[in-house]
Amino acid sequence: MKSEVQTVSRPGLPELLASAEQRRLGASKTLELTECLLEEIHASLSARSVRLWGIALDAPSRLLDHKGLPLNPDDRFAKSALPGLVRHIRAEQGGADSETVRVASCEIADGMQAVLEVHLTAEADDQLLLELSEVFADLHRRKLVASFLAQSSRDQTLRQIITLLHSDLDAVRVANCLASDANEFLNCRRISVARRTSGLRWDLVAATAVSSPDPRSDAARWLCGLIETESSRESTGPLPVSNSPDRGNDPDPMVIIRPLTLSGRWSDAQWAVVFELMSGSTVGGGDPSLPQICRHAALSLQNCEIREQSGWRHSLFGLPRAIRQRRMIMGGVAGVVVLAGLTFWQTELRIEVSGRLVPSERAFVFAPEDGVVTEVLVEDGSSVSKGTVLCRLRNEDLEIQLEALEGDLASTTARLSAIESLRGDRSISQSGLMSAEQAELQEKQSSLEAQAAILSRRIERLSMNSRLSGMVFGDRLQETLRGRPVQRGQYLFEVANPASGWELDLRIPESDVRHVLEAKTQSASPLEISYALETTPDLSLSTTLAKISAGTEVDEFGRLSTSATAVPENASLQNARPGAGVVAQIDCGERAVGYVVFRRIIEAVQRRWWL
């Protein structure tokens, strides 16, 4: 009698991920996918404990999350097996003889790994544990990226607020900027700024959402009273309050009062700020943004006071003294030296142009007649030889005309045959009449045959053949051409031979072409060109200008430009693709540094002066 062994199938990675996602969506509270996946592993693998570690080369091991039995500090595995980077999966004996510890790791970034530690009482699929470690590494990596982006956005907003604080030298506007722009960033209910009048007396200058606060209002008196109390006891910590006249139903009010001074002492402060925080705000903890904003606001207000003390009269009376100072003299000498260098120091003038990399041998395929594309026998990138049929068109009008001509020609030929057979049976007079008719029909027959030959050639041209051997370049030819009506002369696609060599098809802007023409006239040798392909921007190449068009054209962007051609060395091109973008610089000789640096401004002034 055969023994039957019943095997229990364990879930794979897709099932675990699907179950974890359902657990996350069905949870009453917001859970992360990492936590839900750990719960699924703990339940599905019947593990005693599942732990997720983060290990770095220059930092101690950190427990990211765990499910099951709590971490035992005296655990031999936790103390000896985890330090250092784990390279592969391995099994070790745990605390009990029947327990096996499985460890799987995956690299999060250079020098950082996610390690999955599973305490099992049965066998486990090592490949599944490795895949799970990769999933945890990817989830932790995404969490790090999201945290980095959020912190980067917050830092950028903080820099914008600091820039706005330093963008004005009017103290009232700086106070309004602090009260309005920093409010949402710091998650405050209201920010108020006050100015010391005399002794411990303070006046409210700015408040959030208030352009000009009323100093006699209850809220203004309450805020000034808080500042007077804080300035008398030299405290800068959070102050819980609950007697604001307009606070409303905030269950956990908290106020932070800071002196706006670089020293941080109330004795030096002429300005103060009151932050009324929202419930659950973390600004009062270890967030460094609030001290930074206070410090920059204090610095900006100090600059405003310095400006108020040094008005235009003070500057006017101190001007002779400043002129006599050595600093002004040295600054003037430095300015003269810089101006002389910009005027007399020569450097290369390089005109930047753009263009495309195209094969030297190429042919454009145009529609020879009006018609409908019935067949497209090539694809983008297809290799063709000379004479290969590329596509076929059909023109029903030409076919109808040819059928009509062939019918007329057949009737004319039949009439001529009848006249030839009747001439022997007629009298002399009738024979002369038939000869005249026969000559007329023969002339008509020749004309109809010539017209039919022309129409036949036009119909034959509807089957377009390749004029050279190479490759076909066109985007989605089957979708865009098959069954589509086209007009005579319409561009269809291109056939080019990359093996024949390459050319740089450059477009020189009309405002810069004069420099290229002058340099070409003055130089006996071809102008040097340094260029780089947009597909390989790190590779700088060089060649010479081969020819330049004699006229100006309108490019595909509607701008006036002049076409120029250069022939690069084929051996220097890497990963060359027909139509690849090219950014080039044409060497147009040496000019003054000042002209090269400020050429656009000088030319704009010249055009404005001429207009």
CORLINPE-V332998 format. One record per residue. N is the residue number from 1. RES is the residue in one small letter. SS is DSSP state (a for helix, b for strand, c for the rest). PHI is phi in whole degrees, -180 to 180 (999 if undefined). D_FIRST is the distance of its C-alpha to the first C-alpha in Angstrom with 1 decimal. Layout:
BEGIN
n: <N,N>
res: <RES,RES>
ss: <SS,SS>
phi: <PHI,PHI>
d_first: <D_FIRST,D_FIRST>
END
This chain:
BEGIN
n: <1,2,3,4,5,6,7,8,9,10,11,12,13,14,15,16,17,18,19,20,21,22,23,24,25,26,27,28,29,30,31,32,33,34,35,36,37,38,39,40,41,42,43,44,45,46,47,48,49,50,51,52,53,54,55,56,57,58,59,60,61,62,63,64,65,66,67,68,69,70,71,72,73,74,75,76,77,78,79,80,81,82,83,84,85,86,87,88,89,90,91,92,93,94,95,96,97,98,99,100,101,102,103,104,105,106,107,108,109,110,111,112,113,114,115,116,117,118,119,120,121,122,123,124,125,126,127,128,129,130,131,132,133,134,135,136,137,138,139,140,141,142,143,144,145,146,147,148,149,150,151,152,153,154,155,156,157,158,159,160,161,162,163,164,165,166,167,168,169,170,171,172,173,174,175,176,177,178,179,180,181,182,183,184,185,186,187,188,189,190,191,192,193,194,195,196,197,198,199,200,201,202,203,204,205,206,207,208,209,210,211,212,213,214,215,216,217,218,219,220,221,222,223,224,225,226,227,228,229,230,231,232,233,234,235,236,237,238,239,240,241,242,243,244,245,246,247,248,249,250,251,252,253,254,255,256,257,258,259,260,261,262,263,264,265,266,267,268,269,270,271,272,273,274,275,276,277,278,279,280,281,282,283,284,285,286,287,288,289,290,291,292,293,294,295,296,297,298,299,300,301,302,303,304,305,306,307,308,309,310,311,312,313,314,315,316,317,318,319,320,321,322,323,324,325,326,327,328,329,330,331,332,333,334,335,336,337,338,339,340,341,342,343,344,345,346,347,348,349,350,351,352,353,354,355,356,357,358,359,360,361,362,363,364,365,366,367,368,369,370,371,372,373,374,375,376,377,378,379,380,381,382,383,384,385,386,387,388,389,390,391,392,393,394,395,396,397,398,399,400,401,402,403,404,405,406,407,408,409,410,411,412,413,414,415,416,417,418,419,420,421,422,423,424,425,426,427,428,429,430,431,432,433,434,435,436,437,438,439,440,441,442,443,444,445,446,447,448,449,450,451,452,453,454,455,456,457,458,459,460,461,462,463,464,465,466,467,468,469,470,471,472,473,474,475,476,477,478,479,480,481,482,483,484,485,486,487,488,489,490,491,492,493,494,495,496,497,498,499,500,501,502,503,504,505,506,507,508,509,510,511,512,513,514,515,516,517,518,519,520,521,522,523,524,525,526,527,528,529,530,531,532,533,534,535,536,537,538,539,540,541,542,543,544,545,546,547,548,549,550,551,552,553,554,555,556,557,558,559,560,561,562,563,564,565,566,567,568,569,570,571,572,573,574,575,576,577,578,579,580,581,582,583,584,585,586,587,588,589,590,591,592,593,594,595,596,597,598,599,600,601,602,603,604,605,606,607,608,609,610,611>
res: <m,k,s,e,v,q,t,v,s,r,p,g,l,p,e,l,l,a,s,a,e,q,r,r,l,g,a,s,k,t,l,e,l,t,e,c,l,l,e,e,i,h,a,s,l,s,a,r,s,v,r,l,w,g,i,a,l,d,a,p,s,r,l,l,d,h,k,g,l,p,l,n,p,d,d,r,f,a,k,s,a,l,p,g,l,v,r,h,i,r,a,e,q,g,g,a,d,s,e,t,v,r,v,a,s,c,e,i,a,d,g,m,q,a,v,l,e,v,h,l,t,a,e,a,d,d,q,l,l,l,e,l,s,e,v,f,a,d,l,h,r,r,k,l,v,a,s,f,l,a,q,s,s,r,d,q,t,l,r,q,i,i,t,l,l,h,s,d,l,d,a,v,r,v,a,n,c,l,a,s,d,a,n,e,f,l,n,c,r,r,i,s,v,a,r,r,t,s,g,l,r,w,d,l,v,a,a,t,a,v,s,s,p,d,p,r,s,d,a,a,r,w,l,c,g,l,i,e,t,e,s,s,r,e,s,t,g,p,l,p,v,s,n,s,p,d,r,g,n,d,p,d,p,m,v,i,i,r,p,l,t,l,s,g,r,w,s,d,a,q,w,a,v,v,f,e,l,m,s,g,s,t,v,g,g,g,d,p,s,l,p,q,i,c,r,h,a,a,l,s,l,q,n,c,e,i,r,e,q,s,g,w,r,h,s,l,f,g,l,p,r,a,i,r,q,r,r,m,i,m,g,g,v,a,g,v,v,v,l,a,g,l,t,f,w,q,t,e,l,r,i,e,v,s,g,r,l,v,p,s,e,r,a,f,v,f,a,p,e,d,g,v,v,t,e,v,l,v,e,d,g,s,s,v,s,k,g,t,v,l,c,r,l,r,n,e,d,l,e,i,q,l,e,a,l,e,g,d,l,a,s,t,t,a,r,l,s,a,i,e,s,l,r,g,d,r,s,i,s,q,s,g,l,m,s,a,e,q,a,e,l,q,e,k,q,s,s,l,e,a,q,a,a,i,l,s,r,r,i,e,r,l,s,m,n,s,r,l,s,g,m,v,f,g,d,r,l,q,e,t,l,r,g,r,p,v,q,r,g,q,y,l,f,e,v,a,n,p,a,s,g,w,e,l,d,l,r,i,p,e,s,d,v,r,h,v,l,e,a,k,t,q,s,a,s,p,l,e,i,s,y,a,l,e,t,t,p,d,l,s,l,s,t,t,l,a,k,i,s,a,g,t,e,v,d,e,f,g,r,l,s,t,s,a,t,a,v,p,e,n,a,s,l,q,n,a,r,p,g,a,g,v,v,a,q,i,d,c,g,e,r,a,v,g,y,v,v,f,r,r,i,i,e,a,v,q,r,r,w,w,l>
ss: <c,c,c,c,c,c,c,c,c,c,c,c,a,a,a,a,a,a,a,a,a,a,a,a,a,a,c,c,c,c,c,c,a,a,a,a,a,a,a,a,a,a,a,a,c,c,c,c,b,b,b,b,b,b,b,b,c,c,b,b,b,b,b,b,b,b,b,b,c,c,c,c,c,c,c,a,a,a,a,a,a,c,c,c,c,c,c,c,c,b,b,b,b,c,c,c,c,c,c,b,b,b,b,b,b,b,b,b,b,c,c,b,b,b,b,b,b,b,b,b,c,c,c,c,c,a,a,a,a,a,a,a,a,a,a,a,a,a,a,a,a,a,a,a,a,a,a,a,a,a,a,a,a,a,a,a,a,a,a,a,a,a,a,a,a,c,c,c,c,c,a,a,a,a,a,a,a,a,a,a,a,a,a,a,a,c,c,b,b,b,b,b,b,b,b,b,b,b,c,c,b,b,b,b,b,b,b,c,c,b,c,c,c,c,c,c,c,a,a,a,a,a,a,a,a,a,a,a,a,a,a,a,a,c,c,c,c,b,b,c,c,c,c,c,c,c,c,c,c,c,c,c,c,b,b,b,b,b,b,c,c,c,c,c,c,a,a,a,c,c,b,b,b,b,b,b,b,c,c,c,c,c,c,c,c,c,c,c,a,a,a,a,a,a,a,a,a,a,a,a,a,a,a,a,a,a,a,a,a,c,c,a,a,a,a,a,a,c,a,a,a,a,a,a,c,a,a,a,a,a,a,a,a,a,a,a,a,a,a,a,a,a,a,a,c,b,b,b,b,b,b,b,b,b,b,b,b,b,b,b,b,b,b,b,b,b,c,c,c,c,b,b,b,b,b,b,c,c,c,c,c,c,b,b,c,c,c,c,b,b,b,b,b,b,c,a,a,a,a,a,a,a,a,a,a,a,a,a,a,a,a,a,a,a,a,a,a,a,a,a,a,a,a,a,a,c,c,a,a,a,a,a,a,a,a,a,a,a,a,a,a,a,a,a,a,a,a,a,a,a,a,a,a,a,a,a,a,a,a,a,a,c,b,b,b,c,c,c,c,b,b,b,b,c,c,c,a,a,a,a,a,c,c,c,b,b,c,c,c,c,b,b,b,b,b,b,b,b,b,b,b,b,b,b,b,b,b,b,b,c,c,c,a,a,a,a,a,a,a,a,a,a,c,c,c,c,c,b,b,b,b,b,b,c,c,b,b,b,b,b,b,b,b,b,b,b,b,b,c,c,c,c,b,b,c,c,c,c,c,b,b,b,b,b,b,b,c,c,c,a,a,a,c,c,c,c,c,c,c,b,b,b,b,b,b,b,b,b,b,b,b,b,a,a,a,a,a,c,a,a,a,a,a,a,a,a,a,a,a,a,c>
phi: <999,-78,-86,-100,-109,-92,-101,-99,-80,-93,-67,-91,-64,-61,-66,-63,-66,-65,-65,-65,-66,-65,-64,-68,-70,-90,-72,-71,-111,-75,-118,-87,-65,-62,-64,-66,-68,-63,-64,-67,-64,-62,-81,-74,-92,54,-86,-74,-157,-128,-128,-117,-110,-115,-122,-131,-67,-106,-149,-70,-64,-128,-79,-80,-167,-155,-136,102,-65,-66,-71,-94,-60,-91,-64,-63,-67,-66,-89,-116,-88,-84,-58,89,-84,-90,-96,-153,-82,-152,-120,-139,-75,-89,-71,-101,-67,-89,-101,-121,-103,-108,-127,-130,-133,-149,-78,-85,-157,-61,78,-139,-134,-104,-118,-102,-114,-123,-97,-120,-110,-140,-72,-135,-81,-64,-64,-64,-65,-64,-63,-65,-63,-65,-63,-64,-63,-67,-64,-68,-64,-66,-65,-65,-65,-63,-65,-64,-65,-64,-67,-65,-64,-66,-65,-65,-63,-63,-64,-65,-64,-64,-63,-64,-64,-94,-88,-138,-115,-101,-63,-67,-68,-63,-64,-66,-63,-63,-72,-96,-78,-87,-66,-69,-63,-89,58,-104,-75,-163,-121,-124,-122,-126,-124,-73,-99,-161,63,-99,-84,-130,-121,-74,-106,-147,-151,-62,66,-128,-73,-140,-65,-86,-67,-93,-74,-64,-64,-65,-67,-65,-67,-65,-65,-62,-66,-63,-66,-67,-65,-78,-108,52,-123,-125,-82,-69,-119,-69,-137,-147,-116,-68,-63,-126,-74,88,-105,-67,-76,-136,-71,-152,-126,-116,-117,-130,-79,-90,-146,-69,-79,80,-102,-69,-66,-96,-84,-108,-132,-145,-131,-122,-104,-96,-82,-76,-67,79,-71,-102,-66,-73,-88,-93,-71,-83,-69,-65,-61,-65,-63,-63,-65,-70,-64,-64,-65,-66,-66,-65,-64,-63,-66,-63,-67,-64,-75,-114,-83,-71,-67,-63,-67,-67,-69,-91,-64,-59,-67,-67,-65,-76,-74,-65,-62,-67,-66,-65,-64,-65,-64,-63,-65,-65,-64,-64,-64,-65,-63,-66,-87,-107,-80,-97,-147,-75,-97,-115,-95,-87,-132,-127,-176,-136,-97,-129,-67,-69,-108,-152,-141,-93,-100,-117,-71,-75,-145,-69,171,-120,-73,-96,-140,-122,-96,-132,-124,-63,92,-70,-89,-131,-110,-64,93,-67,-72,-94,-158,-129,-117,-135,-124,-67,-62,-65,-65,-65,-62,-66,-63,-64,-64,-65,-65,-62,-66,-66,-66,-66,-64,-64,-65,-65,-64,-66,-67,-61,-76,-92,-65,-74,-106,-108,-77,-64,-64,-67,-64,-68,-66,-67,-65,-64,-65,-63,-65,-64,-69,-64,-65,-65,-63,-63,-65,-66,-65,-66,-64,-65,-65,-64,-62,-65,-66,-64,-71,-64,-68,-65,-95,-87,-108,-75,-88,-153,-91,171,-125,-93,-126,-172,-89,50,-64,-64,-74,-93,-114,-63,76,-101,-74,-128,-108,-63,87,-74,-72,-109,-164,-133,-119,-137,-117,-62,-72,-79,118,-128,-136,-99,-91,-102,-123,-93,-59,-63,-73,-113,-67,-64,-66,-68,-66,-63,-66,-67,-70,-81,-99,-81,-105,-61,-72,-76,-131,-107,-146,-147,-81,-67,-77,-134,-68,-82,-107,-96,-121,-143,-160,-127,-76,-85,-156,-135,-66,-82,-130,-103,-125,-99,-80,-68,-95,80,-107,-75,-156,-116,-82,-138,-130,-136,-111,-82,-81,-64,-68,-84,-87,-122,54,-71,-129,-58,86,-64,-69,-130,-115,-128,-129,-97,-77,-114,89,-103,-137,-64,-59,-60,-70,-65,-72,-107,-62,-62,-67,-62,-67,-65,-65,-62,-66,-64,-67,-69,-70>
d_first: <0.0,3.8,6.5,9.4,12.8,15.7,18.9,22.3,24.8,28.2,31.4,33.4,37.2,38.3,36.4,37.9,41.3,41.1,40.0,42.8,45.3,44.4,44.7,48.0,49.3,48.2,49.7,52.7,54.4,54.8,52.1,51.6,48.6,48.0,47.6,45.3,43.1,42.9,41.8,39.1,37.8,37.9,36.0,33.4,32.6,32.7,35.3,37.5,40.5,41.6,45.0,47.1,49.7,52.7,53.8,57.1,58.7,61.9,60.7,58.4,54.9,54.9,52.1,52.2,49.7,46.7,44.1,42.3,43.5,47.2,48.4,48.9,52.1,50.8,47.5,47.3,45.7,48.4,51.1,50.1,47.6,49.4,53.0,53.6,51.9,48.1,47.3,43.5,40.4,39.3,37.2,38.7,37.8,39.4,40.7,37.4,34.9,32.1,34.4,34.8,38.0,37.9,41.2,41.9,45.5,47.5,51.2,53.4,56.6,58.2,57.7,55.7,51.9,49.5,46.8,43.7,42.3,39.0,37.7,33.9,31.2,28.5,28.3,30.6,31.4,34.4,35.5,35.6,37.7,40.1,40.5,41.1,43.8,45.4,45.5,47.1,49.6,50.6,51.0,53.1,55.1,55.9,56.9,59.2,60.8,61.4,62.9,65.1,66.3,67.1,69.0,70.8,71.9,73.1,75.0,76.6,77.7,79.1,81.1,82.5,83.7,85.3,86.9,88.3,89.7,91.6,92.8,95.7,98.7,99.5,98.4,97.9,95.8,93.7,93.2,92.2,89.8,88.1,88.0,86.6,84.5,82.7,81.8,78.7,77.5,77.7,76.3,79.4,80.9,84.3,86.2,89.8,92.4,95.6,98.7,100.8,104.3,106.0,104.7,101.6,102.3,99.8,100.0,97.0,97.2,93.9,90.8,87.8,88.5,92.2,94.8,97.6,96.6,99.2,100.2,101.3,98.0,95.9,93.0,95.4,97.0,93.7,92.4,95.7,95.6,92.1,93.4,96.5,94.3,91.9,94.8,96.5,93.4,92.3,88.6,86.3,83.1,81.5,83.5,81.8,84.2,84.1,87.6,87.9,90.0,87.7,84.3,82.7,79.4,78.0,76.0,76.1,79.3,80.1,83.1,83.6,87.2,88.2,91.6,92.0,93.4,92.2,92.9,90.9,93.7,95.3,98.7,98.6,97.0,99.0,96.0,92.9,89.8,87.7,84.0,82.7,79.0,76.4,73.8,70.9,72.9,72.0,75.3,76.6,73.8,73.3,74.1,76.9,78.1,80.5,82.4,82.6,84.1,86.5,87.6,88.3,90.0,92.2,93.0,93.8,96.1,97.8,98.5,99.9,102.3,103.4,104.2,106.1,108.2,108.9,110.3,112.3,115.5,114.0,112.7,116.1,118.1,115.7,115.7,118.6,117.1,113.7,115.5,117.1,113.8,112.4,109.1,110.6,112.5,109.4,107.5,110.3,110.3,106.5,106.9,109.6,107.5,104.5,106.7,108.3,104.9,103.7,106.9,107.4,104.0,102.5,98.8,96.9,96.7,93.4,92.8,89.2,88.0,84.7,83.4,80.6,79.2,79.5,79.2,82.6,81.8,80.6,81.4,81.1,80.0,82.1,82.1,84.7,85.2,84.4,81.2,77.5,74.8,72.6,70.5,69.7,68.4,68.0,66.2,67.3,67.1,66.9,68.7,71.3,73.9,77.5,77.7,74.2,74.1,73.3,73.6,75.3,77.6,78.9,82.3,82.9,86.7,87.1,85.2,87.4,90.6,89.5,88.8,92.2,94.0,92.2,93.4,97.0,96.8,95.6,98.4,101.0,99.9,100.1,103.6,104.7,103.4,105.3,108.5,108.2,107.9,110.9,113.3,114.4,115.3,117.4,121.1,122.3,122.6,119.1,117.8,119.2,117.5,114.1,114.6,115.0,111.9,110.1,111.0,109.9,106.5,106.0,106.6,104.2,101.6,102.0,101.6,98.5,96.9,97.6,96.1,93.0,92.6,92.8,90.3,87.9,88.1,87.4,84.4,83.2,83.5,80.9,78.3,78.7,78.0,77.7,80.9,79.3,76.0,74.0,71.6,71.6,72.0,71.6,69.4,67.0,69.0,66.7,66.7,70.4,72.0,70.2,71.8,74.4,78.2,80.3,84.0,86.0,86.0,83.0,81.0,77.4,75.9,76.8,76.2,76.8,76.3,75.2,75.7,79.4,80.0,80.5,83.3,83.9,85.2,87.0,88.8,91.8,92.9,96.4,97.6,96.7,97.5,101.1,100.1,98.1,101.0,103.5,101.4,100.8,104.5,105.5,102.8,103.3,99.6,96.6,95.4,92.4,89.3,86.4,83.3,79.7,77.0,75.2,71.9,72.9,75.4,75.1,76.5,80.3,81.9,85.4,87.4,90.8,92.2,92.5,94.3,95.2,96.0,99.6,99.0,97.2,94.3,92.3,88.7,85.6,86.1,89.7,91.3,94.1,93.1,94.0,91.5,91.3,89.2,88.0,86.1,83.6,82.1,78.8,77.5,77.9,75.9,72.2,69.8,72.7,72.0,74.6,76.2,75.2,77.6,80.3,82.4,85.4,88.6,91.8,94.2,97.7,99.8,101.0,102.4,103.4,100.6,101.9,101.8,98.3,97.0,98.9,99.2,97.5,99.8,102.9,102.1,101.4,104.8,106.5,105.1,106.1,109.6,110.0,108.9>
END
